[in-house]
Amino acid sequence: MIPKSHPRYESLMTREQIVGGVKKGITSINGLIAQGRGEAFDYLIGEKTSVSALQSEKVAAALLLLAKKPVISINGNAAALVPEGLIRLGEAANAPLEVNLFHRTEERVNKIIRHLRSLGAKRICTRSDGLIPGLGHERAKVDIKGIFSADVVLVPLEDGDRCKALVDMGKTVIAIDLNPLSRTAQCANVTIVDNITRAVPNISKFIEELKGLNENELQRLVKGFDNKNNLANAIDEIIEYLSSGV
């Protein structure tokens, strides 16, 4: 039992969630490595949501509201860390969830689907009848009526080659990635440099705030956003934080 008084309580609990996901069979053991890498970058931003991240989370909310066919992609780490948050976000954005895995087995896909349904998920794309062009691994497999035909895809904890392949298909890709220098961060249309445990509820909150805006107002928010500048700002915030004498 980790006491709440522990200075690393939230970080340690997040690790326990990933370990729990591995034990349940929904998270790949490789996900432990990905979690450690992400946690290292979270230290670099001070384990808090930055100004640039808040801006990109707001733009992400606007894009999801403007989308004709948004889809939220879920991997094993996301399913272990924020399943209920992703379900709520899907409901708020009218976006179905779709399980997409690099270390894919049908058993693990089905375990994640059952896990999401047990928490109340209603809309889940479950087929694998489409292929993303240009990918030679299991993440190429998608639902024709889901990610394959989506116009906006939220891809938390993504791998860079699929992110680029989705952009090449003409989709608007929103990525949640703590590393602003990763291929995913560089390829996405909107990159949220934040911990998924903070980013997902923030996007949901912004969706509620922006629902009253008309399409033109939402479009102005999106058109005023530049992801290259956003990533540069994220890097500047890391430098500023590290230079503050932490």
C-alpha positions in Angstrom: 0.0 0.0 0.0 1.4 3.4 -1.1 0.6 6.1 1.5 -0.9 9.3 0.0 1.7 11.2 2.0 4.5 9.8 -0.2 6.0 12.6 -2.3 5.9 10.4 -5.4 2.3 9.1 -4.7 0.7 10.0 -8.0 3.7 8.8 -10.1 3.9 5.5 -8.1 0.2 4.9 -8.5 0.4 5.4 -12.2 3.2 2.8 -12.3 0.9 0.4 -10.3 -1.9 1.0 -12.9 0.4 -0.1 -15.7 1.6 -3.1 -13.7 -2.0 -4.0 -13.0 -2.7 -3.7 -16.8 0.0 -6.2 -17.5 -1.3 -8.6 -14.9 -4.8 -8.3 -16.4 -3.5 -9.0 -19.8 -4.5 -5.6 -21.3 -1.1 -4.0 -21.3 1.9 -5.4 -23.1 5.0 -5.8 -20.9 6.7 -3.5 -23.4 4.3 -0.9 -22.1 6.3 -0.7 -18.9 9.2 0.7 -20.9 7.0 3.2 -22.6 5.6 4.3 -19.3 9.1 4.8 -17.8 10.1 6.9 -20.8 7.0 9.1 -20.5 7.5 9.5 -16.8 11.0 10.8 -17.4 9.7 13.5 -19.7 6.9 14.4 -17.2 9.6 15.2 -14.7 11.1 17.6 -17.3 7.8 19.6 -17.5 7.4 19.6 -13.7 4.6 17.0 -13.7 2.0 19.7 -14.5 0.1 20.9 -17.5 1.9 23.7 -19.2 0.5 26.8 -21.0 1.3 25.3 -24.4 -0.4 22.0 -23.4 -3.5 23.8 -22.3 -3.6 25.6 -25.6 -3.3 22.4 -27.6 -5.9 20.6 -25.4 -8.3 23.4 -26.2 -7.6 23.1 -29.9 -8.0 19.3 -29.7 -11.5 19.9 -28.1 -12.4 22.2 -31.0 -11.3 19.7 -33.6 -13.3 16.9 -32.0 -16.4 19.1 -32.0 -15.9 20.1 -35.6 -15.2 16.5 -36.8 -17.8 14.7 -38.9 -16.4 11.3 -37.8 -14.0 11.4 -34.9 -12.5 8.2 -33.4 -10.4 7.7 -30.2 -7.6 5.1 -30.6 -6.8 3.1 -27.5 -3.7 1.0 -26.7 -2.9 -1.1 -23.7 -1.3 1.7 -21.7 -4.2 4.1 -22.3 -6.7 1.3 -21.3 -4.8 0.8 -18.0 -4.3 4.5 -17.2 -7.4 6.4 -18.1 -10.1 4.0 -19.4 -13.0 5.9 -17.7 -11.7 9.2 -18.8 -11.4 8.0 -22.4 -15.0 6.7 -22.2 -16.2 10.0 -20.9 -14.3 11.9 -23.6 -15.8 9.6 -26.3 -19.2 10.4 -25.1 -18.6 14.1 -24.9 -17.1 14.2 -28.4 -19.5 11.7 -29.9 -16.5 9.6 -30.8 -16.4 5.8 -30.7 -13.4 4.0 -29.2 -11.2 1.7 -31.2 -8.5 -0.7 -29.8 -5.3 -0.6 -31.9 -2.2 -2.3 -30.7 1.4 -2.7 -31.9 2.0 -5.9 -29.9 -1.4 -7.2 -31.0 -3.1 -10.4 -30.2 -6.8 -11.0 -30.7 -6.9 -12.2 -27.1 -5.5 -8.9 -25.8 -7.8 -6.8 -28.1 -10.8 -8.7 -26.7 -9.6 -8.3 -23.1 -9.4 -4.5 -23.6 -12.8 -4.4 -25.2 -14.3 -6.3 -22.3 -12.5 -4.0 -19.9 -13.9 -0.9 -21.5 -17.4 -2.3 -21.7 -17.2 -3.3 -18.0 -16.6 0.4 -17.3 -19.6 1.5 -19.3 -18.3 2.0 -22.8 -21.1 1.8 -25.3 -19.5 2.6 -28.7 -16.5 0.5 -29.6 -15.3 -0.3 -33.1 -14.4 -4.0 -32.9 -13.6 -5.1 -36.5 -10.2 -5.3 -38.2 -11.3 -5.3 -41.8 -9.2 -2.4 -43.0 -5.5 -1.8 -43.4 -3.6 1.6 -43.1 -1.5 1.9 -46.2 2.3 1.8 -45.8 2.4 0.0 -42.4 3.9 -3.5 -42.2 2.9 -4.3 -38.6 -0.2 -5.1 -36.6 -1.2 -1.5 -36.0 -2.1 -1.4 -39.7 -5.3 -3.4 -38.8 -8.2 -1.0 -38.3 -12.0 -1.0 -38.5 -13.2 0.2 -41.9 -16.1 2.1 -40.1 -13.7 3.4 -37.4 -10.2 4.7 -37.8 -10.0 3.9 -41.5 -12.9 6.3 -42.4 -12.4 8.8 -39.5 -11.6 12.4 -40.3 -10.1 13.2 -36.8 -8.3 10.6 -34.8 -7.1 11.1 -31.2 -4.0 8.9 -30.7 -2.8 8.9 -27.1 0.6 7.2 -26.5 1.2 6.6 -30.2 4.0 5.2 -32.3 5.4 7.6 -34.9 5.1 5.6 -38.1 1.3 5.0 -37.7 0.8 8.7 -36.8 2.5 9.7 -40.1 0.6 7.0 -42.0 -2.7 8.4 -40.7 -1.7 12.0 -41.6 -0.7 10.7 -45.1 -4.2 9.3 -45.4 -5.5 12.9 -45.0 -6.7 12.5 -41.4 -6.3 15.2 -38.7 -4.3 13.5 -35.9 -4.3 14.7 -32.3 -1.5 13.1 -30.4 -0.8 13.0 -26.6 2.9 12.6 -26.2 5.2 13.8 -23.4 8.2 13.9 -25.7 8.0 17.0 -28.0 10.9 15.6 -30.1 9.3 12.2 -30.9 8.3 11.2 -34.4 4.7 11.2 -33.2 4.9 14.7 -31.8 6.5 16.0 -35.0 4.1 14.3 -37.4 0.8 15.0 -35.7 -1.4 18.0 -36.6 -1.9 18.8 -32.9 0.5 17.5 -30.2 -0.4 17.7 -26.6 2.8 17.6 -24.5 1.2 16.4 -21.3 0.6 13.3 -19.2 -2.4 11.4 -20.5 -3.9 11.4 -17.0 -4.1 15.2 -17.2 -4.7 15.7 -20.9 -7.8 13.5 -21.3 -9.9 15.2 -18.5 -8.7 18.6 -19.8 -9.9 17.9 -23.3 -13.3 16.8 -21.9 -13.5 20.0 -19.9 -12.7 22.1 -22.9 -15.4 20.3 -25.0 -18.0 21.3 -22.4 -16.7 24.9 -22.4 -16.7 25.1 -26.2 -20.0 23.4 -27.0 -21.8 26.8 -27.1 -19.5 28.2 -29.9 -20.6 28.1 -33.5 -18.6 26.5 -36.2 -16.9 29.7 -37.3 -15.7 30.4 -33.8 -14.4 26.9 -33.5 -12.6 27.1 -36.8 -10.9 30.4 -35.7 -9.5 28.5 -32.7 -8.1 25.8 -35.0 -6.8 28.1 -37.7 -4.9 30.1 -35.1 -2.9 27.1 -34.0 0.5 26.1 -35.4 1.9 22.8 -34.1 5.5 23.7 -34.9 5.2 26.8 -32.7 3.4 24.7 -30.1 6.2 22.2 -29.9 8.8 25.0 -29.8 6.9 26.5 -26.9 6.8 23.2 -25.1 10.6 22.8 -25.4 11.0 26.4 -24.2 8.9 25.6 -21.2 11.1 22.5 -20.4 14.2 24.7 -20.6 12.6 27.4 -18.4 11.6 24.8 -15.8 15.0 23.2 -15.7 16.6 26.7 -15.5 14.5 27.6 -12.5 16.8 25.8 -10.1 14.7 22.7 -9.8 
